[in-house]
Amino acid sequence: MVLRQGDDVLAHLEALMREADIPAASVRGFGFAGLIRFGFFDFERRDYEPRDFRDMEVTALLGTLAWKDGAPAIHAHATATGADFNAVGGHLLALTVGRGSFELTITTHDRRLERRFEEDIGANVLRL
């Protein structure tokens, strides 16, 4: 999948999962980010501490595409760098393609994978 400036990467992945009825997949990618939002999970609050970055190059995006309660559940992490060559990264909460493009490789799996909330850790966990 090749996305262009302004495209919402996570929305496109969700749409692909629905349209192609993908049971599960692995995803990897790289490219330009106009906006990228990373999160660091706070286990006490049971939520992500978000931080936004603009005009970055994503050097690596890795994740899984699964389902939770009948809806696509994307779990992805990424690393990105700015013009200063300092890298930032974490759990991917949002990604809009910047000037240029964003390339994704999606490897589908035959078996449908589901995420379920695990109360003891306060997070959704992939069920194999």
BELLINUR-V542677 format. One record per backbone hydrogen bond with DSSP energy under -1.0 kcal/mol. CO is the residue of the C=O (numbers start at 1). NH is the residue of the N-H. If there is no record, write none. Layout:
BEGIN
co;nh
CO;NH
CO;NH
END
This chain:
BEGIN
co;nh
1;104
3;102
4;7
7;97
8;12
9;13
10;14
11;15
12;16
13;17
14;18
15;19
16;20
17;22
23;113
24;109
25;65
26;107
27;63
28;105
29;61
30;103
31;58
32;98
33;56
34;55
35;96
36;53
37;93
37;94
38;51
39;91
40;49
42;46
42;47
47;42
49;40
51;38
53;36
56;33
57;81
58;31
60;79
61;29
62;77
63;27
64;75
65;25
66;73
67;115
68;71
71;68
73;66
75;64
76;92
77;62
78;90
79;59
79;60
80;88
81;57
82;85
86;82
88;80
90;78
91;39
94;37
95;9
96;34
96;35
97;6
101;32
102;3
103;30
105;28
107;26
113;67
114;127
116;125
118;122
118;123
123;118
125;116
END
